[in-house]
Amino acid sequence: MPDTIARGLYLVATPIGNLGDITLRAIEVLKSVDRIACEDTRQTQKLLNHYGITTPTISYHQHNECERAIELVAALKEGGRLALVSDAGMPGISDPGLLLVREAIAAGVNVIPMPGANAALSALIASGLQTDEFRFVGFLPEKSGARRTRLEDLAAQTRQGAETIIFYEAPHRIADTLADLEAVFGPSLHIVVARELTKLHEEFLRGTVSELRSRLSERERIRGEFVLLVEAPKLPVTGASHPGSNVTDEMISARIERMEAELGIDEKEALKRLARESGRSKSELYRELQRERARHK
């Protein structure tokens, strides 16, 4: 193959909805590399067929990335040209890619980013929320207790200043996630829900978390992938339950039991959270817990 492009690993952004999202440069690279590593070869093949690209593909996903990275880096070290793509958007952003990039860098391989579509940034610039400072979290934990804990951590970290927090969420979990947001940040939290970005039924919903929960609950079925943007409050969170914030006003044992029931965590994790949120050591709280239990035997 002629040396039409430089040797190395190309990180190619692909469409997030509309097939026209791809750049001219990305098309040229996909035509010129030796192989294209895909999160799902079947999904990528639709894109390649649309643009008449015949480059061979190889799978690279979360279940085979460790062994496949070794194989691909070996080919790159020999002077190969490889493009890495995910099903949609930027590879490595809530999709496989980081491991291959690190291995390529360690091996002295040139890594070339190919700018293009990204759901989080596309939603952000159209949201009307703060764009100077933002935090991309990606997908929250699937389990309710872990998800609530993660949101409480974020709430504690953003009390001192305003920023936009960006999440990805699946349609079957969006209702539960909104309920957790309301419980942690309060019903007046301002959010934006972006659905089906760059597709035919693209939609932006703006309002309080309470309002949008109600609007979505009226739909018979919720479809499409979501970007959820949260305007973090400038002032301390009100109307939210932050276990451990009143440790001195309530028995440790009662607080531990409540956290175990509400968050689905064990005693060890509950003590750790109480220590972090109250500013006391875990060993101090544990000793107090033991004293409480001894008193009530």
C-alpha positions as CSV (number, residue, x, y, z in Angstrom):
1,M,0.0,0.0,0.0
2,P,1.4,3.5,-0.8
3,D,2.5,5.6,2.1
4,T,-0.6,7.9,1.8
5,I,-0.7,8.6,5.5
6,A,1.8,8.4,8.3
7,R,2.3,5.1,10.2
8,G,0.6,4.9,13.6
9,L,-2.6,4.6,15.6
10,Y,-5.5,6.8,14.4
11,L,-8.3,7.5,16.9
12,V,-11.2,8.2,14.6
13,A,-14.5,9.7,15.7
14,T,-17.6,8.2,14.1
15,P,-21.2,9.5,13.7
16,I,-23.3,9.6,16.9
17,G,-26.5,9.5,14.9
18,N,-26.5,11.1,11.5
19,L,-24.1,9.4,9.1
20,G,-23.0,12.9,8.0
21,D,-21.4,13.6,11.4
22,I,-18.1,12.1,10.1
23,T,-15.3,14.4,8.8
24,L,-13.7,14.2,5.4
25,R,-10.4,13.6,7.0
26,A,-11.8,10.6,8.9
27,I,-13.1,9.1,5.7
28,E,-9.7,9.4,4.0
29,V,-8.0,7.8,7.0
30,L,-10.4,4.9,7.2
31,K,-9.7,4.3,3.5
32,S,-6.0,4.5,3.9
33,V,-5.1,2.5,7.0
34,D,-4.3,-1.2,6.9
35,R,-7.1,-2.2,9.3
36,I,-9.9,-0.7,11.4
37,A,-10.3,-1.9,15.0
38,C,-14.0,-1.8,15.8
39,E,-16.1,-2.0,19.0
40,D,-18.6,-3.9,16.9
41,T,-17.6,-4.8,13.3
42,R,-21.2,-5.2,12.2
43,Q,-22.1,-1.7,13.3
44,T,-18.9,-0.2,11.7
45,Q,-19.5,-2.1,8.5
46,K,-22.7,-0.1,7.9
47,L,-20.7,3.1,8.0
48,L,-18.0,1.7,5.8
49,N,-20.5,0.5,3.2
50,H,-22.2,3.9,3.2
51,Y,-18.9,5.6,2.2
52,G,-17.6,2.8,0.0
53,I,-14.7,2.0,2.3
54,T,-13.3,-1.5,1.8
55,T,-10.6,-1.6,4.5
56,P,-10.5,-4.8,6.5
57,T,-11.9,-4.7,10.1
58,I,-11.0,-6.5,13.3
59,S,-12.9,-6.5,16.6
60,Y,-11.7,-4.6,19.6
61,H,-14.1,-4.5,22.6
62,Q,-14.2,-4.7,26.3
63,H,-14.1,-8.5,26.4
64,N,-11.0,-8.9,24.2
65,E,-9.1,-5.7,24.5
66,C,-6.2,-7.0,26.6
67,E,-5.1,-9.7,24.2
68,R,-6.1,-7.8,21.1
69,A,-4.1,-4.8,22.2
70,I,-0.9,-6.9,22.3
71,E,-1.6,-8.1,18.8
72,L,-2.4,-4.7,17.4
73,V,0.6,-2.9,19.0
74,A,2.9,-5.6,17.6
75,A,1.6,-4.7,14.1
76,L,2.0,-1.0,14.8
77,K,5.6,-1.4,15.9
78,E,6.3,-3.0,12.6
79,G,5.1,0.1,10.8
80,G,1.4,-0.6,10.5
81,R,-1.4,1.9,10.2
82,L,-4.4,1.2,12.3
83,A,-7.7,3.1,12.9
84,L,-9.6,2.6,16.1
85,V,-13.3,3.4,16.2
86,S,-16.2,2.9,18.6
87,D,-19.8,2.3,17.6
88,A,-20.4,6.1,17.9
89,G,-18.4,9.1,18.9
90,M,-14.9,9.2,20.2
91,P,-13.1,5.9,21.0
92,G,-12.0,5.8,24.6
93,I,-14.8,8.0,25.9
94,S,-17.1,5.6,27.7
95,D,-15.9,3.1,25.1
96,P,-12.9,0.8,24.7
97,G,-9.6,2.5,23.6
98,L,-7.6,3.7,26.6
99,L,-5.7,0.5,27.0
100,L,-4.6,0.4,23.4
101,V,-3.6,4.0,23.5
102,R,-1.4,3.5,26.5
103,E,0.2,0.4,25.1
104,A,0.9,2.2,21.8
105,I,2.5,5.1,23.6
106,A,4.6,2.8,25.7
107,A,5.8,1.1,22.6
108,G,6.8,4.4,21.0
109,V,4.0,4.3,18.4
110,N,2.6,7.6,17.1
111,V,-1.0,8.2,18.3
112,I,-3.0,10.6,16.1
113,P,-6.4,11.9,17.3
114,M,-9.1,12.5,14.6
115,P,-11.6,15.1,15.8
116,G,-15.2,14.6,15.3
117,A,-18.6,14.0,16.9
118,N,-19.0,13.6,20.6
119,A,-22.4,13.2,22.3
120,A,-21.4,14.9,25.6
121,L,-20.0,18.0,24.1
122,S,-22.7,18.3,21.5
123,A,-25.3,18.2,24.2
124,L,-23.4,20.7,26.4
125,I,-23.1,23.4,23.8
126,A,-26.9,23.3,23.1
127,S,-27.9,22.9,26.7
128,G,-27.7,26.5,27.8
129,L,-25.9,25.4,30.9
130,Q,-22.4,26.5,32.1
131,T,-19.8,25.6,29.4
132,D,-16.7,27.3,31.0
133,E,-16.5,24.6,33.7
134,F,-17.9,21.1,33.3
135,R,-17.3,17.6,34.5
136,F,-17.9,14.5,32.3
137,V,-18.8,11.5,34.4
138,G,-20.0,9.1,31.8
139,F,-22.3,6.3,32.9
140,L,-23.3,6.0,36.5
141,P,-23.3,2.7,38.3
142,E,-26.2,0.4,37.3
143,K,-27.1,-0.6,40.9
144,S,-29.3,1.8,42.8
145,G,-27.2,2.0,46.0
146,A,-23.9,2.5,44.2
147,R,-25.5,5.1,41.9
148,R,-26.9,7.1,44.8
149,T,-23.5,6.9,46.6
150,R,-21.8,8.3,43.4
151,L,-24.3,11.1,43.2
152,E,-23.8,12.0,46.8
153,D,-20.0,12.1,46.3
154,L,-20.5,14.5,43.3
155,A,-22.9,16.7,45.4
156,A,-20.3,17.0,48.1
157,Q,-17.6,18.0,45.6
158,T,-19.7,20.7,43.8
159,R,-21.1,22.6,46.7
160,Q,-18.5,25.4,46.5
161,G,-19.0,26.5,42.9
162,A,-21.2,26.1,39.8
163,E,-20.3,23.7,37.0
164,T,-22.2,21.4,34.6
165,I,-22.0,17.7,35.3
166,I,-22.6,15.5,32.2
167,F,-23.8,11.9,32.4
168,Y,-24.7,9.2,29.8
169,E,-27.7,7.1,30.6
170,A,-29.6,4.3,29.0
171,P,-33.4,4.6,28.4
172,H,-34.3,1.8,30.8
173,R,-32.5,3.6,33.7
174,I,-33.2,7.2,33.0
175,A,-36.3,7.3,35.3
176,D,-34.4,5.8,38.2
177,T,-31.4,8.1,37.7
178,L,-33.7,11.2,37.7
179,A,-35.3,9.9,40.9
180,D,-31.9,9.6,42.5
181,L,-30.9,13.1,41.3
182,E,-34.0,14.5,42.9
183,A,-33.3,12.7,46.2
184,V,-29.7,13.9,46.3
185,F,-29.8,17.4,44.9
186,G,-33.5,18.3,45.6
187,P,-36.5,18.7,43.3
188,S,-35.6,22.2,42.1
189,L,-32.3,21.1,40.5
190,H,-32.0,22.5,37.0
191,I,-31.2,19.8,34.4
192,V,-31.2,19.2,30.6
193,V,-32.0,15.9,29.1
194,A,-30.8,15.4,25.5
195,R,-32.1,12.4,23.6
196,E,-31.2,10.9,20.2
197,L,-28.6,13.5,19.3
198,T,-28.2,14.2,15.6
199,K,-30.9,11.7,14.7
200,L,-34.3,12.3,13.2
201,H,-36.0,12.5,16.6
202,E,-33.4,14.6,18.4
203,E,-34.9,16.2,21.5
204,F,-33.9,18.5,24.3
205,L,-35.9,18.7,27.5
206,R,-35.1,21.6,30.0
207,G,-36.4,22.3,33.4
208,T,-36.2,21.1,37.0
209,V,-35.5,17.4,37.7
210,S,-39.0,17.1,39.3
211,E,-40.6,18.6,36.1
212,L,-38.7,16.4,33.7
213,R,-39.4,13.2,35.8
214,S,-43.1,14.0,35.5
215,R,-42.9,14.6,31.8
216,L,-41.0,11.5,31.0
217,S,-43.3,9.4,33.2
218,E,-46.2,10.3,31.0
219,R,-44.7,8.6,28.0
220,E,-45.7,5.0,27.2
221,R,-42.2,4.1,26.3
222,I,-38.8,5.8,26.6
223,R,-36.5,5.2,23.7
224,G,-33.0,6.4,22.6
225,E,-29.7,7.1,24.3
226,F,-29.6,10.0,26.7
227,V,-27.1,12.7,27.7
228,L,-28.1,14.1,31.1
229,L,-26.7,17.5,32.0
230,V,-26.9,18.9,35.6
231,E,-26.5,22.4,36.7
232,A,-24.7,21.9,40.0
233,P,-25.9,24.4,42.6
234,K,-23.6,27.2,43.8
235,L,-24.9,26.9,47.4
236,P,-24.8,23.9,49.7
237,V,-27.3,21.2,48.6
238,T,-30.7,21.5,50.3
239,G,-33.5,19.0,50.6
240,A,-31.0,16.1,50.1
241,S,-30.0,13.3,52.4
242,H,-26.3,13.1,53.0
243,P,-25.6,10.3,55.5
244,G,-23.1,11.3,58.1
245,S,-23.7,15.1,58.0
246,N,-25.3,15.0,61.5
247,V,-23.2,12.3,63.1
248,T,-22.9,14.1,66.3
249,D,-26.7,14.6,66.6
250,E,-27.7,11.0,66.0
251,M,-26.4,7.6,67.3
252,I,-23.8,6.1,65.0
253,S,-25.6,2.8,65.0
254,A,-28.8,4.4,63.8
255,R,-27.0,6.2,61.0
256,I,-25.2,3.0,60.0
257,E,-28.5,1.1,59.8
258,R,-30.1,3.8,57.7
259,M,-27.2,3.9,55.3
260,E,-27.3,0.1,54.9
261,A,-31.0,0.1,54.2
262,E,-31.1,3.2,51.9
263,L,-27.8,2.7,50.0
264,G,-27.4,-1.1,50.0
265,I,-23.9,-1.0,51.5
266,D,-22.3,-2.9,54.3
267,E,-21.2,-1.6,57.7
268,K,-17.6,-1.2,56.6
269,E,-18.5,1.0,53.7
270,A,-21.0,2.9,55.7
271,L,-18.3,3.7,58.3
272,K,-15.9,4.8,55.6
273,R,-18.5,7.2,54.2
274,L,-19.4,8.6,57.6
275,A,-15.8,9.2,58.4
276,R,-15.3,11.1,55.1
277,E,-18.4,13.2,55.4
278,S,-18.1,14.0,59.1
279,G,-14.4,14.7,59.1
280,R,-13.8,12.1,61.8
281,S,-11.6,9.0,61.6
282,K,-13.1,5.7,60.8
283,S,-11.5,4.1,63.9
284,E,-13.0,6.8,66.1
285,L,-16.5,6.2,64.7
286,Y,-16.0,2.4,65.0
287,R,-15.1,2.7,68.7
288,E,-18.1,4.9,69.3
289,L,-20.3,2.4,67.5
290,Q,-19.0,-0.4,69.7
291,R,-19.6,1.7,72.8
292,E,-23.2,2.4,71.7
293,R,-23.8,-1.3,71.2
294,A,-22.3,-2.2,74.5
295,R,-24.6,0.3,76.3
296,H,-27.7,-1.2,74.6
297,K,-27.0,-4.8,75.3
